[in-house]
Amino acid sequence: MSGLSIIIISTFSILVLSAAINDLLRFQISNVIPISLSILFFISVILIGWDLQSAFYNFLTAIVVLFVCFIFFNIGFFGGGDAKLISAICIWSGLEGLYEFILIMALIGGILAIILMGFRKIDIPPNLRNIAWIKQLHEAKKQVPYGIAIATSALATFHQFPIFEYIININLIS
């Protein structure tokens, strides 16, 4: 794999992982992460010479997903950071990778919610209650750090996103 491919894949992975960690620790996903993911996408398209029409369709997919996520945010289904992160990942997935990404995200999110429901019903030891993020996670009765599910799904499915398939195939041909 070329150095450029490694940099793109690593940067994507680091940004997605940092969103999950931030959400776990603070129930917040910084706007810097989805913005950086989007900028990285456009820079990657230019650097690897990916088809501009495909990039445009991926962008349209992300815009539609952002609109749907905005509706879900307004009805309280999930947070604004989650909505922006999902949309930023969808600029990478395009329509071709969207379905699997969303399905895996929903399954992992459901499992995460069930685990958190159980965790919040148990009495945690005092030494764990003194750790701020564990205390916050335990006491937040209705919040779920859904960035974990989003990030896990993105990392589990990104190899099937058209742009990453292109990056991988270019390196196999070279």
Disulfide bonds with the S-S distance in Angstrom:
none
